[in-house]
Amino acid sequence: MKNNHNDKLSISVASLRDIDSVYSLRHEVYADELGQYEKNKTKSLIDNDQVKSTYILAHQNKKLVGFVGVTSPDSPKFSFESSLLKTELSFGLDNTFEIRALTVKQSSRGEKIANFLMYSAFRWIQSRGGKRIISMGRIDVLDIYLKLGMQKYNKNFQAGEVAYELIGAKVSDISSHITSIDSQIKKMEAMVDWKMNFSFYQPSECYHGGAFFDAIGDRFDDLSRIRTVINADVLDAWYDPAPEVQKMITNELPWTIKTSPPTRAEGLIKVIAEKRNVSNNSILPGAGSSDLIFLAFCHWLKPASKVLILDPTYGEYSHIFEKIIKCRVERFELKREEGYKINLDSLAIKLDQKFDLFIWVNPNSPTGLHVKREDVENILKKQSGCKRIWIDETYIEYAGKGQSLESFAAHSSNTIVCKSMSKVYALSGLRSAYLCASPHQLEDLKVLTPPWSISLPAQIAATYALQSNSYYFEKYQETHDLREGLVAKLKDIGIDEIIPGVANFIMFHLPTDFKSVSSIISECRKKGLFLRDVSGMGTSIGKSAMRMAVKDDATNKRMIEIFKAAVN
């Protein structure tokens, strides 16, 4: 198929005025050509009144060249019921859709039009929450169905001169198959003029870990399970929130839960500004750093924007740039053979290449490596090629006192610091974070921030956490000791390639003679230990990298016992 824009295959849903053309093409193929139906004077094959279908059309040069029908679960009947009783199926039909009447004009075959129509029908069903797809596929073109990931059910039928076979699959299984042939689907997207009211791809969600809720239960019906499950696949603090935080939340808990919070978190802003020695208008709070990431980047960036990220780094950044905004992304590679350290001279040269945004996670995730504040400032003062520089300081407190760039950002023309209060203040469940920058960077974002975006419990907890420095500083010191103890135990098992990070987690590579990461993670989960495969957080990180959160001493010992057994 040609890639000339005028020759692109146009995919759309049939309107009422298109139906006569659909019925006419059906007669041309199934009566005149294939002999499945008798010819009639109207030259039209209309639908059975009991089978209600939506038709997806393929046009080329404004001419109809093919179509496919999709029958939804609320149709009085499915097309396959003319040959088979529902009771004869080995599965239920809850939320099942039928793909039917896949048709391509004879003069247009051999141009993969049928593949486009099948994929379009699948996306129609997927976008409507379908669980299963069933179809009567013509045996002579059955490969088209099977390439989508459908399976044979070993039930054959004859309709006139045409032979059919019953096929189908769960939507989830087809989705997995589609993911495995992603490169082919991307080529298809470039060849089609997509006029559907949903995206060509199913929008993907960013993976963050948190699989431990599979064991606890996300309906929270038995929270006693939290005592047997180790959530080391996320980086929540191992310690509790400061005593003053717990006291202020629990003393008036019913009132705190039922009462609307201050509209713009004005009191929290004042406390942050006081503690960070910046002005109030340099602070923009949000319901966690993810809330602020999506708010800022979707406002600042367009598909034509050019962004630089570290590689590897926190996966949400590449997700929003590549999957949501779909802008141009360049990666500054941190090499395994160099211990994933940032070459600051090379970075300075790279930053002169005119980027709209650079993301610097410091300490980085998943490596945990930290670049000292003075070194970061030296780079930022010298560069002139970046419109904005975003410093993610989620774990900065673990790097020691005086390492944050908040004061620098508040007086900078292009630097924004993003501070999550989840990990270092033990407030992950409450969702609280803020941006610190020159006021001109935040003006537009403040207008876009909805009222009451931070809950009252989160505002109260964050306010008192910021005033409990001595408590948290002790916990940061304990975290360093716990991490070193965990590193020593990993080395005893035979793991030597451990990244010397500073945060509350450890990244390491498995030796080549160990089991695979996936098999070890699977074995650990059976015993209630959840760890993170970090291979997806970078393009060259390899398949042997894992990450383990630091916990209290007793939990660390349990983790090592489970991990050692899984390795062996």
C-alpha positions as CSV (number, residue, x, y, z in Angstrom):
1,M,0.0,0.0,0.0
2,K,1.3,3.4,-0.9
3,N,2.2,5.9,1.8
4,N,1.0,8.9,-0.3
5,H,-1.3,10.9,2.0
6,N,-4.1,10.9,-0.7
7,D,-3.8,7.1,-1.0
8,K,-4.0,6.3,2.7
9,L,-6.6,3.9,3.7
10,S,-9.4,5.8,5.6
11,I,-11.0,3.9,8.5
12,S,-14.3,5.2,9.9
13,V,-17.6,4.1,11.3
14,A,-20.5,3.8,8.9
15,S,-23.2,6.4,9.1
16,L,-26.8,5.8,8.0
17,R,-26.1,7.1,4.5
18,D,-23.3,4.5,4.2
19,I,-25.4,1.4,4.9
20,D,-26.8,1.0,1.3
21,S,-23.2,0.9,0.0
22,V,-22.3,-1.8,2.6
23,Y,-25.3,-3.9,1.6
24,S,-24.5,-3.5,-2.1
25,L,-20.8,-4.6,-1.6
26,R,-22.1,-7.6,0.5
27,H,-24.2,-8.7,-2.5
28,E,-21.3,-8.2,-4.9
29,V,-19.0,-10.4,-2.8
30,Y,-21.3,-13.0,-1.2
31,A,-23.9,-13.4,-3.9
32,D,-22.2,-12.6,-7.2
33,E,-18.7,-13.8,-6.4
34,L,-18.9,-16.5,-3.7
35,G,-22.4,-17.9,-4.1
36,Q,-23.2,-18.0,-0.4
37,Y,-26.5,-16.3,-1.1
38,E,-28.8,-16.2,-4.1
39,K,-28.6,-13.1,-6.3
40,N,-31.5,-10.7,-6.1
41,K,-32.9,-7.9,-8.2
42,T,-32.0,-5.2,-5.6
43,K,-28.3,-6.1,-5.7
44,S,-28.4,-5.7,-2.0
45,L,-27.9,-8.1,1.0
46,I,-29.4,-6.5,4.1
47,D,-29.0,-7.6,7.7
48,N,-31.2,-10.0,9.7
49,D,-33.4,-7.8,11.8
50,Q,-32.3,-9.8,14.9
51,V,-28.6,-9.1,14.4
52,K,-27.7,-5.5,15.2
53,S,-24.2,-4.5,14.0
54,T,-22.0,-1.5,13.7
55,Y,-20.0,-1.4,10.5
56,I,-16.4,-0.1,10.2
57,L,-15.5,1.0,6.7
58,A,-12.3,1.2,4.7
59,H,-12.2,3.8,2.0
60,Q,-9.4,4.4,-0.5
61,N,-9.5,7.5,-2.8
62,K,-13.0,8.1,-1.3
63,K,-14.2,4.7,-2.6
64,L,-15.5,1.9,-0.3
65,V,-13.1,-1.0,-0.6
66,G,-14.1,-3.0,2.5
67,F,-16.0,-3.3,5.8
68,V,-16.4,-5.4,8.9
69,G,-19.3,-5.7,11.2
70,V,-19.2,-5.7,15.0
71,T,-22.2,-7.1,17.0
72,S,-22.4,-6.0,20.6
73,P,-23.7,-8.0,23.6
74,D,-27.0,-6.1,23.6
75,S,-28.0,-7.4,20.1
76,P,-31.0,-9.8,20.1
77,K,-28.9,-12.4,18.4
78,F,-25.4,-13.1,17.1
79,S,-24.8,-14.1,13.5
80,F,-23.2,-17.4,14.6
81,E,-26.5,-18.5,16.1
82,S,-27.8,-19.3,12.6
83,S,-25.5,-22.3,12.8
84,L,-24.8,-23.0,16.5
85,L,-26.7,-22.8,19.8
86,K,-25.2,-20.8,22.6
87,T,-25.4,-23.8,24.8
88,E,-23.0,-25.7,22.6
89,L,-20.2,-23.3,23.5
90,S,-17.6,-24.3,26.1
91,F,-17.5,-20.7,27.5
92,G,-20.0,-18.1,28.6
93,L,-20.9,-15.0,26.5
94,D,-20.7,-12.4,29.2
95,N,-19.6,-9.1,27.6
96,T,-18.9,-10.9,24.3
97,F,-18.7,-9.1,20.9
98,E,-18.9,-10.8,17.5
99,I,-16.8,-9.8,14.5
100,R,-18.7,-10.6,11.4
101,A,-18.9,-10.1,7.6
102,L,-15.3,-9.2,7.0
103,T,-15.4,-8.1,3.4
104,V,-12.9,-6.6,0.9
105,K,-13.8,-5.7,-2.6
106,Q,-12.2,-8.2,-5.1
107,S,-10.2,-5.5,-7.0
108,S,-8.7,-4.3,-3.7
109,R,-7.5,-7.6,-2.2
110,G,-3.8,-8.2,-1.5
111,E,-3.3,-4.8,0.0
112,K,-3.8,-5.9,3.7
113,I,-7.1,-4.0,3.9
114,A,-8.6,-7.0,5.8
115,N,-5.8,-6.7,8.4
116,F,-6.7,-3.1,9.0
117,L,-10.4,-3.9,9.3
118,M,-9.8,-6.7,11.8
119,Y,-7.5,-4.5,13.9
120,S,-10.1,-1.7,13.8
121,A,-12.9,-4.1,14.9
122,F,-10.7,-5.3,17.8
123,R,-10.0,-1.7,18.9
124,W,-13.7,-0.9,18.7
125,I,-14.4,-3.8,21.1
126,Q,-11.4,-3.1,23.3
127,S,-12.4,0.5,23.7
128,R,-15.9,-0.5,24.9
129,G,-14.6,-2.9,27.6
130,G,-15.3,-6.1,25.8
131,K,-14.1,-9.3,27.4
132,R,-14.3,-11.8,24.6
133,I,-14.5,-11.8,20.8
134,I,-16.2,-14.6,18.7
135,S,-16.4,-14.9,15.0
136,M,-17.3,-17.2,12.1
137,G,-14.3,-16.9,9.9
138,R,-14.2,-17.9,6.3
139,I,-11.8,-20.8,6.1
140,D,-10.1,-19.5,3.0
141,V,-9.0,-16.3,4.8
142,L,-8.7,-17.7,8.4
143,D,-5.1,-16.5,8.7
144,I,-6.3,-12.9,9.0
145,Y,-8.2,-13.8,12.2
146,L,-5.4,-16.0,13.6
147,K,-2.8,-13.2,13.0
148,L,-4.8,-11.1,15.4
149,G,-4.4,-13.7,18.1
150,M,-7.7,-15.6,17.8
151,Q,-8.0,-19.3,18.2
152,K,-10.0,-22.1,16.5
153,Y,-12.9,-23.7,18.4
154,N,-13.1,-26.8,16.1
155,K,-16.6,-26.1,14.9
156,N,-17.1,-25.9,11.1
157,F,-20.1,-24.7,9.1
158,Q,-21.2,-24.5,5.5
159,A,-23.2,-21.6,4.1
160,G,-23.9,-22.0,0.4
161,E,-20.6,-22.4,-1.3
162,V,-18.6,-20.9,1.6
163,A,-17.0,-22.8,4.5
164,Y,-16.7,-21.2,8.0
165,E,-15.0,-22.1,11.2
166,L,-15.9,-20.7,14.7
167,I,-13.0,-18.8,16.2
168,G,-12.4,-16.4,19.1
169,A,-10.3,-15.3,22.0
170,K,-10.4,-13.2,25.2
171,V,-9.7,-9.5,24.6
172,S,-6.9,-9.6,27.1
173,D,-5.1,-12.4,25.2
174,I,-5.4,-10.5,21.9
175,S,-4.1,-7.4,23.7
176,S,-1.0,-9.3,24.8
177,H,-0.5,-10.6,21.3
178,I,-0.8,-7.1,19.9
179,T,1.9,-5.9,22.3
180,S,4.2,-8.6,21.0
181,I,3.9,-7.3,17.4
182,D,4.1,-3.6,18.4
183,S,6.5,-2.8,15.5
184,Q,4.1,-4.1,12.9
185,I,1.2,-2.1,14.5
186,K,3.3,1.1,14.4
187,K,3.9,0.5,10.6
188,M,0.1,0.1,10.2
189,E,-0.6,3.3,12.0
190,A,1.6,5.3,9.5
191,M,-0.4,3.8,6.6
192,V,-3.9,4.7,7.7
193,D,-6.1,7.8,8.0
194,W,-7.8,6.9,11.4
195,K,-11.2,8.6,11.7
196,M,-12.5,6.7,14.7
197,N,-13.5,8.4,17.9
198,F,-10.9,6.5,19.9
199,S,-7.1,6.3,19.5
200,F,-5.4,3.9,17.1
201,Y,-3.6,2.3,20.1
202,Q,-5.1,1.6,23.5
203,P,-3.6,4.3,25.7
204,S,-1.0,2.6,28.0
205,E,-0.8,3.2,31.7
206,C,2.5,3.8,33.3
207,Y,3.7,0.8,35.4
208,H,4.9,1.8,38.9
209,G,5.2,-1.5,40.8
210,G,2.7,-1.9,43.6
211,A,1.9,-5.5,42.7
212,F,1.8,-6.3,46.4
213,F,-1.8,-5.3,46.5
214,D,-2.5,-8.5,44.5
215,A,-1.7,-10.3,47.7
216,I,-3.3,-7.8,50.2
217,G,-6.4,-7.3,48.1
218,D,-7.3,-4.0,46.5
219,R,-10.8,-4.1,48.0
220,F,-9.2,-4.0,51.5
221,D,-11.4,-6.8,52.8
222,D,-8.6,-8.2,55.1
223,L,-5.9,-5.7,56.0
224,S,-4.3,-8.2,58.4
225,R,-2.4,-9.4,55.3
226,I,-0.2,-6.4,55.5
227,R,1.8,-8.2,58.2
228,T,2.8,-11.0,55.9
229,V,3.3,-9.1,52.6
230,I,6.6,-7.2,52.0
231,N,6.1,-4.4,49.5
232,A,9.7,-4.0,48.4
233,D,8.6,-3.3,44.8
234,V,7.7,0.3,45.7
235,L,9.8,2.7,47.7
236,D,7.6,3.7,50.6
237,A,9.3,4.6,53.8
238,W,10.0,1.7,56.2
239,Y,9.4,4.0,59.2
240,D,6.1,5.6,60.3
241,P,5.2,9.3,60.0
242,A,6.5,11.5,62.7
243,P,4.6,11.2,66.0
244,E,3.3,14.7,65.8
245,V,1.8,13.9,62.3
246,Q,0.0,10.9,63.6
247,K,-1.3,12.8,66.7
248,M,-2.7,15.7,64.7
249,I,-4.4,13.4,62.2
250,T,-5.9,10.9,64.7
251,N,-7.0,13.4,67.4
252,E,-9.8,14.8,65.2
253,L,-10.1,12.0,62.7
254,P,-13.9,12.1,62.0
255,W,-13.7,15.9,61.5
256,T,-10.6,15.6,59.3
257,I,-12.3,13.0,57.1
258,K,-15.6,14.8,56.6
259,T,-14.4,18.4,56.3
260,S,-13.4,20.2,53.1
261,P,-9.8,21.3,53.1
262,P,-8.4,24.9,52.5
263,T,-9.1,25.5,48.9
264,R,-5.6,26.2,47.7
265,A,-3.6,24.7,50.6
266,E,-2.7,28.2,51.6
267,G,-1.4,27.2,55.1
268,L,0.7,24.4,53.7
269,I,2.3,26.7,51.2
270,K,3.3,29.1,54.0
271,V,4.9,26.4,56.0
272,I,6.8,25.0,52.9
273,A,8.0,28.5,52.1
274,E,9.2,29.2,55.6
275,K,11.0,25.9,55.9
276,R,12.7,26.2,52.5
277,N,13.4,30.0,52.8
278,V,11.6,31.0,49.6
279,S,8.6,33.2,48.9
280,N,5.0,31.8,49.0
281,N,4.5,32.5,45.3
282,S,7.4,30.2,44.5
283,I,5.4,27.1,45.7
284,L,2.7,25.1,44.0
285,P,1.4,22.1,45.9
286,G,-0.2,19.1,44.3
287,A,-1.7,15.7,45.1
288,G,1.6,13.9,44.7
289,S,4.4,14.4,42.2
290,S,2.5,12.5,39.4
291,D,-0.3,15.1,39.7
292,L,2.3,17.9,39.1
293,I,4.1,16.0,36.3
294,F,0.9,15.6,34.3
295,L,-0.3,19.1,35.0
296,A,3.0,20.8,34.0
297,F,4.1,18.8,31.0
298,C,0.7,18.6,29.3
299,H,0.6,22.4,29.5
300,W,4.1,23.1,28.5
301,L,4.8,20.6,25.8
302,K,3.5,19.8,22.3
303,P,4.3,16.9,19.9
304,A,7.0,19.1,18.3
305,S,8.7,19.7,21.6
306,K,12.2,18.3,22.2
307,V,12.9,16.7,25.6
308,L,16.0,15.2,27.2
309,I,15.9,12.5,29.9
310,L,18.4,10.4,31.6
311,D,18.5,6.7,30.7
312,P,17.8,4.8,33.0
313,T,15.5,7.0,35.1
314,Y,12.0,7.1,36.6
315,G,9.7,5.5,34.1
316,E,6.8,8.0,34.4
317,Y,8.8,10.6,32.5
318,S,9.3,8.6,29.3
319,H,5.7,7.4,29.6
320,I,4.2,10.9,29.5
321,F,6.5,12.1,26.8
322,E,6.3,9.1,24.5
323,K,2.8,7.7,25.1
324,I,0.7,10.8,26.0
325,I,2.3,14.0,24.6
326,K,4.2,12.0,21.9
327,C,7.0,14.6,21.7
328,R,10.5,14.1,20.6
329,V,12.6,12.4,23.3
330,E,16.4,12.1,23.4
331,R,18.1,10.0,26.1
332,F,21.4,10.7,27.8
333,E,22.7,7.2,28.3
334,L,24.1,6.2,31.7
335,K,26.4,3.3,31.0
336,R,26.4,0.1,33.0
337,E,30.2,-0.3,32.6
338,E,30.6,3.2,34.2
339,G,28.3,2.3,37.1
340,Y,25.5,4.5,35.7
341,K,27.3,7.6,36.8
342,I,26.5,10.9,35.0
343,N,29.4,12.3,33.0
344,L,28.9,16.0,33.9
345,D,31.1,17.3,31.1
346,S,29.2,15.3,28.5
347,L,25.9,16.4,29.9
348,A,26.9,20.1,29.8
349,I,27.7,19.7,26.1
350,K,24.4,17.9,25.4
351,L,22.3,20.5,27.2
352,D,23.6,23.1,24.7
353,Q,21.6,21.4,21.9
354,K,18.4,23.4,22.5
355,F,15.9,21.3,24.5
356,D,12.5,22.5,25.6
357,L,12.8,20.5,28.8
358,F,15.5,18.4,30.6
359,I,14.5,16.0,33.4
360,W,17.1,15.4,36.1
361,V,16.1,12.9,38.8
362,N,18.6,13.4,41.6
363,P,19.1,11.0,43.4
364,N,18.3,9.0,40.3
365,S,15.9,6.1,40.2
366,P,16.4,3.2,39.8
367,T,20.1,3.6,40.5
368,G,19.9,5.7,43.7
369,L,23.0,7.7,42.6
370,H,23.3,11.3,43.7
371,V,25.1,14.3,42.2
372,K,26.1,16.9,44.8
373,R,24.2,20.2,44.8
374,E,27.2,22.4,43.9
375,D,28.0,20.2,40.9
376,V,24.4,20.4,39.7
377,E,24.4,24.2,40.2
378,N,27.6,24.5,38.2
379,I,26.0,22.7,35.2
380,L,22.8,24.7,35.4
381,K,24.6,28.1,35.7
382,K,26.6,27.5,32.6
383,Q,24.0,26.0,30.2
384,S,21.9,28.1,27.9
385,G,20.3,25.6,25.7
386,C,17.3,24.5,27.8
387,K,14.1,26.3,28.0
388,R,13.2,24.5,31.3
389,I,15.1,22.1,33.6
390,W,13.0,20.0,35.9
391,I,14.9,18.6,39.0
392,D,13.1,15.7,40.6
393,E,14.2,15.6,44.3
394,T,12.0,12.8,45.5
395,Y,14.8,11.2,47.5
396,I,17.1,14.2,48.1
397,E,16.8,14.2,51.9
398,Y,18.5,10.8,52.0
399,A,21.5,12.5,50.3
400,G,22.1,14.7,53.4
401,K,21.3,18.2,54.6
402,G,21.7,21.2,52.3
403,Q,21.5,19.2,49.1
404,S,18.2,20.5,47.7
405,L,18.1,23.1,44.9
406,E,14.9,24.7,46.0
407,S,16.5,28.1,46.8
408,F,18.4,28.0,43.5
409,A,15.2,27.2,41.6
410,A,13.2,30.0,43.2
411,H,15.7,32.5,41.8
412,S,16.3,30.8,38.5
413,S,14.8,31.7,35.2
414,N,14.4,28.1,34.0
415,T,14.8,25.6,36.9
416,I,11.9,23.9,38.6
417,V,12.3,21.6,41.6
418,C,9.7,18.9,42.1
419,K,9.5,17.6,45.7
420,S,7.4,14.6,46.6
421,M,6.6,14.2,50.3
422,S,5.7,10.6,49.9
423,K,8.9,8.7,50.3
424,V,11.0,10.7,52.8
425,Y,8.1,11.8,55.1
426,A,6.3,8.5,55.1
427,L,3.2,10.0,53.5
428,S,2.8,7.9,50.4
429,G,-0.8,7.0,51.1
430,L,-1.9,10.7,51.5
431,R,-0.4,12.1,48.2
432,S,1.3,15.4,48.7
433,A,4.0,17.2,46.8
434,Y,5.0,20.6,45.5
435,L,6.9,22.5,42.9
436,C,9.4,25.2,43.8
437,A,10.4,27.7,41.1
438,S,10.5,31.3,40.1
439,P,6.9,32.6,40.3
440,H,6.7,33.2,36.5
441,Q,7.1,29.4,35.9
442,L,4.1,28.6,38.1
443,E,1.5,31.3,37.2
444,D,-0.2,29.4,34.4
445,L,-0.1,26.1,36.4
446,K,-1.8,27.7,39.4
447,V,-4.7,28.7,37.2
448,L,-5.0,25.1,35.9
449,T,-4.9,23.6,39.4
450,P,-8.4,22.7,40.6
451,P,-9.6,23.8,44.0
452,W,-9.3,21.2,46.9
453,S,-6.7,19.2,45.0
454,I,-5.0,18.2,48.2
455,S,-7.1,16.4,50.8
456,L,-7.4,17.8,54.4
457,P,-5.5,14.8,55.9
458,A,-2.7,15.3,53.4
459,Q,-2.5,19.1,54.2
460,I,-2.4,18.5,57.9
461,A,0.1,15.6,57.7
462,A,2.5,17.5,55.3
463,T,2.4,20.7,57.5
464,Y,3.4,18.8,60.6
465,A,5.9,16.6,58.8
466,L,7.8,19.7,57.7
467,Q,8.1,20.7,61.3
468,S,9.5,17.4,62.5
469,N,13.0,17.6,61.0
470,S,14.9,16.0,63.9
471,Y,12.7,12.9,63.8
472,Y,13.1,12.4,60.1
473,F,16.8,13.1,60.1
474,E,17.3,10.2,62.5
475,K,15.3,7.9,60.2
476,Y,17.4,8.9,57.2
477,Q,20.6,8.0,59.2
478,E,19.0,4.7,60.2
479,T,18.1,4.1,56.5
480,H,21.8,4.4,55.5
481,D,22.7,1.8,58.1
482,L,19.9,-0.6,57.1
483,R,20.9,-0.2,53.4
484,E,24.5,-1.1,54.1
485,G,23.5,-4.1,56.1
486,L,21.2,-5.2,53.2
487,V,24.1,-4.7,50.7
488,A,26.4,-6.9,52.8
489,K,23.7,-9.7,52.9
490,L,23.3,-9.5,49.1
491,K,27.0,-9.8,48.6
492,D,27.0,-12.9,50.8
493,I,24.5,-14.5,48.4
494,G,26.9,-13.9,45.5
495,I,25.6,-10.6,44.2
496,D,28.6,-8.3,43.6
497,E,27.3,-5.7,41.0
498,I,25.5,-3.5,43.4
499,I,25.0,0.2,42.6
500,P,26.2,2.4,45.5
501,G,23.2,4.6,45.9
502,V,22.2,6.9,48.8
503,A,18.4,6.4,48.9
504,N,16.0,3.9,50.5
505,F,16.5,1.2,47.8
506,I,19.2,-0.9,46.2
507,M,19.6,-1.7,42.5
508,F,21.8,-4.6,41.5
509,H,22.5,-6.9,38.6
510,L,22.2,-10.7,38.9
511,P,25.3,-12.8,38.0
512,T,25.0,-14.6,34.7
513,D,24.8,-18.0,36.4
514,F,21.7,-17.0,38.4
515,K,18.1,-17.6,37.5
516,S,16.3,-15.0,35.4
517,V,14.9,-11.9,37.1
518,S,11.3,-12.9,36.2
519,S,11.6,-16.4,37.7
520,I,13.2,-15.1,40.9
521,I,10.5,-12.4,41.3
522,S,7.8,-15.0,40.7
523,E,9.3,-17.3,43.3
524,C,9.6,-14.5,45.9
525,R,5.9,-13.5,45.3
526,K,4.8,-17.0,46.4
527,K,6.3,-16.2,49.8
528,G,4.9,-12.7,50.0
529,L,8.0,-10.7,48.9
530,F,7.4,-8.3,46.0
531,L,10.5,-7.0,44.2
532,R,10.9,-4.8,41.1
533,D,12.2,-5.8,37.7
534,V,13.8,-2.5,36.5
535,S,14.7,-3.5,32.9
536,G,11.9,-1.3,31.5
537,M,13.3,1.9,33.2
538,G,16.1,2.2,30.5
539,T,16.8,1.2,27.0
540,S,20.2,-0.4,27.7
541,I,19.9,-1.5,31.3
542,G,19.7,-5.1,30.4
543,K,17.6,-8.0,31.7
544,S,19.5,-8.8,34.8
545,A,18.7,-5.7,36.9
546,M,16.5,-5.7,40.0
547,R,15.6,-3.2,42.7
548,M,14.9,-3.9,46.4
549,A,13.5,-1.4,48.8
550,V,15.2,-1.0,52.2
551,K,13.0,-2.0,55.2
552,D,13.4,-2.3,58.9
553,D,16.0,-4.8,60.2
554,A,13.6,-7.7,60.9
555,T,11.9,-7.3,57.5
556,N,15.3,-7.1,55.7
557,K,16.3,-10.4,57.2
558,R,13.0,-11.9,56.0
559,M,13.6,-10.5,52.5
560,I,17.0,-12.0,52.3
561,E,15.8,-15.4,53.5
562,I,13.1,-15.5,50.8
563,F,15.3,-14.0,48.1
564,K,18.1,-16.5,48.9
565,A,15.7,-19.4,48.6
566,A,14.3,-18.1,45.3
567,V,17.8,-17.7,43.9
568,N,18.8,-21.2,44.9
